[in-house]
């Protein structure tokens, strides 16, 4: 992966991963989504010899759910403009089968 953890690791990003609904900006949510992917990649690469394929799949599924949460919160808090951010676009790329859920989120977006 071309992502580097040191570029994305900040207290705000970590706080946003813990409490995404308290994010104060769209950029913070997008940065947190990028950090999540960096951490996922780094963990799986480092631990790959100790993990089963099922465990790796579960890690990926968990990260995809978290990406969906970050993307949903981004749209709810900051409107449809959030769909151009990395949280939303990464979720779309990784979870193409969640289109109906995304349509519902956009339908309820008030900005």
C-alpha positions in Angstrom: 0.0 0.0 0.0 1.2 3.5 -0.7 -0.3 4.8 2.6 2.1 5.5 5.4 1.0 5.4 9.0 3.2 8.3 10.2 1.5 10.6 7.7 -1.9 9.8 9.1 -1.3 9.2 12.8 -2.5 12.1 14.8 -4.4 12.5 18.1 -7.4 13.9 16.2 -7.5 10.9 13.8 -7.2 8.4 16.7 -9.9 10.2 18.6 -12.2 10.2 15.6 -11.8 6.5 15.2 -12.9 6.1 18.8 -15.7 8.6 18.7 -16.6 9.3 15.0 -19.8 11.1 15.8 -17.8 13.8 17.6 -15.7 14.6 14.6 -15.5 18.4 14.0 -14.7 18.3 10.3 -15.1 16.3 7.2 -11.3 16.2 6.8 -10.9 14.6 10.2 -13.4 11.8 9.3 -11.6 11.3 5.9 -8.2 11.2 7.6 -9.5 8.7 10.2 -10.8 6.5 7.4 -7.3 6.6 5.8 -5.7 5.8 9.1 -8.0 2.8 9.6 -6.9 1.4 6.3 -3.2 2.0 7.0 -3.6 0.2 10.4 -5.5 -2.7 8.8 -2.8 -3.2 6.1 0.0 -2.9 8.6 -1.6 -5.3 11.1 -2.4 -8.0 8.5 1.0 -7.8 6.9 2.8 -8.0 10.3 0.6 -10.8 11.6 -0.2 -12.7 8.5 1.8 -15.8 9.5 -0.2 -16.0 12.7 -3.7 -15.4 11.3 -6.0 -17.8 9.6 -7.7 -16.8 6.3 -10.9 -16.6 8.2 -9.4 -14.2 10.8 -8.0 -12.0 8.0 -11.5 -12.0 6.4 -13.0 -11.0 9.7 -10.5 -8.1 10.1 -11.3 -6.9 6.6 -15.1 -7.1 7.3 -14.7 -5.2 10.5 -12.7 -2.5 8.8 -15.4 -2.3 6.0 -18.1 -1.8 8.7 -16.0 0.9 10.3 -15.5 2.6 7.0 -19.3 2.5 6.4 -19.8 4.1 9.8 -17.3 6.9 9.1 -18.8 7.5 5.7 -22.4 7.5 7.0 -21.5 10.0 9.8 -19.6 12.2 7.3 -22.7 12.5 5.1 -25.1 13.0 8.1 -22.9 15.7 9.6 -21.5 17.4 6.5 -23.9 16.7 3.7 -23.6 15.2 0.3 -20.3 16.9 -0.3 -18.9 14.2 1.9 -19.4 11.7 -0.9 -16.3 13.2 -2.6 -14.2 12.4 0.5 -12.0 9.4 1.1 -14.2 7.8 3.8 -17.1 7.5 1.3 -15.1 6.6 -1.8 -13.1 4.0 0.0 -16.3 2.5 1.4 -17.8 2.4 -2.1 -14.7 0.7 -3.6 -14.4 -1.9 -0.8 -18.2 -2.6 -0.5 -19.8 -2.3 -3.9 -22.7 -4.5 -2.7 -23.8 -1.8 -0.2 -25.3 0.5 -2.8 -28.8 0.3 -1.4 -27.6 1.4 2.0 -25.7 4.3 0.4 -28.8 5.4 -1.4 -30.8 5.4 1.8 -28.0 7.5 3.6 -28.0 10.0 0.7 -31.8 10.2 0.7 -31.8 11.1 4.3 -28.9 13.6 4.0 -30.3 17.1 4.6 -27.6 19.2 3.0 
